[in-house]
């Protein structure tokens, strides 16, 4: 998988990815193209700080599923750095660790517009905005009122396609006995097969 090189510009899309779904891939690839990035790191949280986002699948399973989607998408790469960092997995720690590891790389942090509302609950969010530029994927119909709460020069709003999928809904669908074909409309075929084969989210 590709890795950042000095002088390049990379995006970082963090999340629990439990599981990674087509919505994650859409925002990553669309922002990659719009901002002319050299690559995007998909960075799974090892120990999410918010109690309601604790993973259902193991870190290893989530990484394997991410690797599967990246094998067919050369613009994306999996970054497991949070496994080696102090817990919990704060975004600010991740950004600083990546900058230390990949010197002279211009990192941008990717989030969905819905996360702007929660941004002020993040660990040292003001320091985070001082240290990294945000690329905010805006889906038609999303509420952008929260943008006024943050310094405009640190945030770029990028319109992306509406992909109404959530990991929570996917896990519930699996519990309810979703068919293979239905699951493959929500996640990549490889991820769907992995979920079914390993009995995840049952």
N, C-alpha and C positions, 0 to 999 in steps of 0.2 A: 504494500500500500504506500502511496506517496507520503512524504513528510516535508514540512516547511524548510525552505532554504533562505539564507540571508537575502534581504531585499524583497522578499515576497509579501503578499497580503493574504492572510487567511482568516476565514470565519470560524467561530466556535459555536456550535449548537449543543448546549447542555440539556440534560433532562434525565429522567429515570429510565425512559425507553423500556416500558414494561407492558407490552412489547413495543419495539419500533414499528411505526405504521406508515402508510402512504402519505399522511399529512406531514410527518416529519421530513420525509424525503422531498416533498413538494417545496416546503419553505426553504430547505437547504439548497436545492438545485436552482430554484428561482432567484434567490438572493445571490448565489454564486454568479449567475449570469448577469443580473442587473448591476452588481457592484464590480464585475470583472475580477473576481477573486482568483487566486491561484489554487485554492482548495478550501475545504471545510472539514474541520474536525467534528465528529460526532462523539461527544464526551459523556459517557454514562456516569451518573452520580453513584458513588460507592456507599455513602451514608448520608442520604438526604436530610437536611436540617429540619424540614417540616414534617411533623408526625403523620399527617394525612397522606404523605407521599412515600411512605415506606414501601420498598419493593415487595412484590409477590413472587417473582422469579429471582433466582440467585444472580449475583453479579456475573458469574461465568456464563450462565445461560443468556443473559442480556447482551454480553459482549459477543457471544457466538452469533446471535441473531443480527447484530449490527455488522459483524464481519461479512455475513452472508449478503447483505444488501450492498455493501461496499465493493464486493468482488465484481459486481456488474455495473458499478458506478464509479469510474476512475476519478471523478471530481471530489469524492468523499473518502475520508479515512477515519478509522476508529482510534480514539485516544483514551487509554486506560490510566492516565496519570493520577486520577483521584484515588485509586487503590493504594497508592504509596504516600498519600498526604495525610496530615493530621485530620482526625474526625472532629465534627461532621464536615461534609463536603461543601464548604462555602465557595461561592463563585469567585470571590476575591482571591482566595488562596490558589484556586486553579489558574486564574489569569497570571498571577505572579509566578507560579511554578512553570508555566509554559513559556513565559518571557525569559525566565532564567535558563531553561533548557534550549530554547530556540532563539538565540540572540539575533537582533536586527531583523526580526520578523514583525510586521505590522498586523497585530491581531485585532479583530472586530468581534464583538459578542452578539449573537443572533437570538432574538426572542420574538414571540408572537405578541401582537398588540394587547391581547387579553392579560398578559403578564405585567403590563405597565401598572395596572391597578395594584398588583401585589409587590411591586419593586421596592416600595418603602419598608416592607417587612424583611427585606434581605439584609444579611449581615454587612454592616458598614456600607450601605448602598451609595452614600454620597462619595465616599472614597473610591468605590468601584467606578462611578461615573467620571471621577477625576482621572482614572487610570486606563479606561478602555472606552472606545466609541461603541455605541449600540446601533445595531441594524434591526429595525423593528418591522416584522412582516405584518402588513395590514391587509386583512381579508375584507372584501366588500360587506358592509353591514356591521363591522366591528366598531366598538365604542372607543373613540380616540380622545375623550375628554381629559384623561389622565396625563396626556402629553404636556399639558400646560404646567404640570407640577415639577417639570424637570428642565434643566438648561438645554435650550434648543440646539446649541452648537455641538452637543455631545450625542445627538440622536438623529438618525436618518429613518424616515418612514418610507417603506417600499411596498407598493401594492402587490399582493400575491393572490393566486386563485383561491377560491373558497373550497376547502376540503374539510368537510364536517365529520371528522373522525377523532375519537379519543381512546386512549389506552384503557381507560376505565370501562367504556362501552364494549371494547373488544374482549376484555376479561370476562365480563358478564355474559356476552354472547357465547363464549366458549363454555362457560358453566351451564348455559341453557341448551347446549348441544348444537351449536351452529354447524352447518354443513361445510365441507371442504371448499366448495365453490363460493359460498357466501363469505367465508373467512378470507379467501384470496381476493376479494374486492376491497378488503380493509388493510391487508398486509401483503408483502411480496410473496410469491408462491413458495420460495425457499423457507421463509419465516413461518408461513402457514404449516408447511410439512413438519418443520421442527417442533412447533407448538403441539401438533397432534401426536407426533411420534414419541415425544417426551412427556406427554400428559400434563403440560403446563396449564395452570389456571383452572383445573378441574375442581 
